[in-house]
Amino acid sequence: MQRYFYATPNDLLPALDHIDSELQLAYVLMGLFDDEAQTTYANGSMLPTLAESLSVGSAISSPGYLVTERSMPIRTREVQQNDGSKKYAVDQLLNPNSIVFQHGGFYSTEILLPGRVATVSDTPAAMKIQRVFSTILAKSFTRVKAYWVGQEALALLQQGTRLTVGADSSSEFDLKLN
């Protein structure tokens, strides 16, 4: 289950505040890390990557956060590296009561990459979080084809900003109003 959206930080902050007022959540940076320590945020408006320009030109490579109920412990898993070292993964594999939140954002002033909320799990906890995110995004954003678009992102689209899944993608694949 997933929902894709285009949003600026100004579009997302009120939605995240609304979500965080309904649920007590933890946002944990996903990825492979050198140790088991986790970078956790108590609400979505605290995510440091939210207001930064993305350093990657593809939506799939943008920062992701594992979102769980705050009381839920996050489990990491060891991943053996080719050089014999170990890294620790924070992802949904051992955390079924979670969703993934990727906020997307600006790659440049001319390119806005999409975000998504998704889960591979059908546990009641994961479905509840996914439902709250999806419902609030749908109420706050405008549907344009397969995407939900925040008001500022929609204005940028109307002004000619590229809303695209990849900076190197042909403009024929950009989101268009018609």
VENGIMO-V412914 format. One record per pair of residues at least 24 apart in sequence whose C-alpha atoms are under 8 Angstrom apart, sorted by the first residue. I is the first residue (numbers start at 0). GAP is how many residues later the second one is. D is the distance in Angstrom with one decimal. If there is no record, write none. Layout:
BEGIN
I_GAP_D, I_GAP_D
END
This chain:
BEGIN
0_117_5.6, 0_118_5.7, 0_119_6.7, 1_114_6.8, 1_115_5.5, 1_116_4.0, 1_117_6.5, 2_113_5.5, 2_114_5.4, 2_115_6.4, 2_131_6.6, 2_144_7.6, 2_145_7.9, 3_110_6.7, 3_111_5.8, 3_112_4.3, 3_113_6.7, 3_142_7.5, 3_143_5.4, 3_144_6.5, 4_109_5.5, 4_110_5.3, 4_111_5.9, 4_142_5.0, 4_143_4.5, 4_144_5.5, 4_145_7.7, 5_98_7.2, 5_99_7.6, 5_106_7.3, 5_107_6.8, 5_108_4.6, 5_109_6.0, 5_141_7.0, 5_142_6.4, 5_143_4.8, 5_144_6.3, 5_147_6.4, 5_157_7.2, 6_96_7.7, 6_97_7.4, 6_98_6.7, 6_105_7.9, 6_107_7.1, 6_108_7.4, 6_142_6.0, 6_143_4.9, 6_144_7.8, 6_145_7.2, 6_146_5.3, 7_97_6.0, 7_98_7.5, 7_104_8.0, 7_142_7.1, 7_144_6.5, 7_145_5.9, 8_41_6.2, 8_42_5.9, 8_96_7.4, 9_142_7.2, 10_139_5.2, 10_140_6.5, 10_141_6.2, 10_142_7.5, 11_138_7.6, 12_31_7.6, 12_32_5.8, 14_121_6.4, 14_122_6.7, 14_125_6.9, 15_27_7.6, 15_28_5.5, 15_29_6.4, 16_26_7.7, 16_27_7.1, 16_28_6.8, 17_118_7.5, 18_113_6.7, 18_114_6.5, 18_117_7.0, 19_24_7.2, 22_46_7.3, 22_106_7.9, 23_45_5.8, 23_46_5.6, 24_42_6.6, 24_43_5.6, 24_44_4.5, 24_45_4.5, 25_40_8.0, 25_41_5.6, 25_42_5.4, 25_43_6.0, 25_44_4.7, 26_38_5.6, 26_39_5.7, 26_40_4.7, 26_41_6.8, 27_37_5.1, 27_38_5.0, 27_39_6.4, 27_62_8.0, 28_34_7.6, 28_35_6.2, 28_36_4.5, 28_37_6.4, 28_61_7.4, 29_33_7.5, 29_34_5.5, 29_35_5.2, 29_36_6.1, 29_59_7.4, 29_60_4.9, 29_61_5.8, 30_33_7.8, 30_58_5.7, 30_59_5.5, 30_60_6.9, 31_55_5.9, 31_56_5.4, 31_57_4.5, 31_58_6.6, 32_54_5.3, 32_55_5.1, 32_56_6.4, 33_52_7.2, 33_53_5.0, 33_54_6.3, 34_52_6.6, 34_53_6.0, 35_40_6.6, 35_52_5.8, 41_28_7.6, 49_53_6.8, 49_55_7.4, 50_54_8.0, 51_53_8.0, 51_54_7.8, 52_52_6.7, 52_53_5.2, 52_54_5.5, 52_55_6.8, 53_50_7.7, 53_51_6.5, 53_52_5.9, 53_53_4.8, 53_54_7.9, 54_52_6.6, 55_51_7.0, 56_50_6.2, 56_56_7.9, 56_109_5.5, 56_110_4.9, 56_111_7.1, 57_55_7.1, 57_107_6.0, 57_108_4.3, 57_109_6.4, 58_45_6.2, 58_54_5.6, 58_55_5.9, 58_56_6.9, 58_106_5.4, 58_107_6.2, 61_40_6.6, 61_41_7.8, 61_42_6.2, 62_39_5.9, 62_40_7.4, 62_41_7.6, 63_36_6.5, 63_37_5.6, 63_38_4.5, 63_39_7.4, 64_35_5.6, 64_36_5.1, 64_37_6.4, 65_24_7.7, 65_25_6.6, 65_26_7.2, 65_32_6.3, 65_33_5.8, 65_34_4.8, 65_35_6.5, 66_31_5.4, 66_32_5.3, 66_33_6.1, 66_34_6.8, 66_62_8.0, 67_29_6.4, 67_30_4.7, 67_31_6.8, 67_58_7.5, 67_61_7.5, 68_29_7.8, 68_56_7.7, 91_27_8.0, 91_28_7.6, 95_24_7.8, 95_25_5.5, 95_26_7.9, 95_27_6.8, 95_30_7.0, 96_24_7.0, 96_26_6.0, 96_27_7.5, 96_28_5.2, 96_29_4.6, 97_27_7.1, 97_28_4.8, 97_31_7.5, 98_27_5.9, 98_30_7.0, 98_31_6.4, 106_60_7.4, 108_52_7.8, 109_51_5.0, 109_52_6.0, 110_50_6.0, 110_51_4.8, 110_52_6.1, 110_53_7.0, 110_56_6.7, 111_49_7.3, 111_50_6.1, 111_51_4.9, 111_52_6.4, 112_50_6.0, 112_51_5.5, 112_52_5.5, 112_53_6.8, 112_54_7.9, 113_49_7.3, 113_50_6.9, 113_51_6.2, 143_33_6.8
END
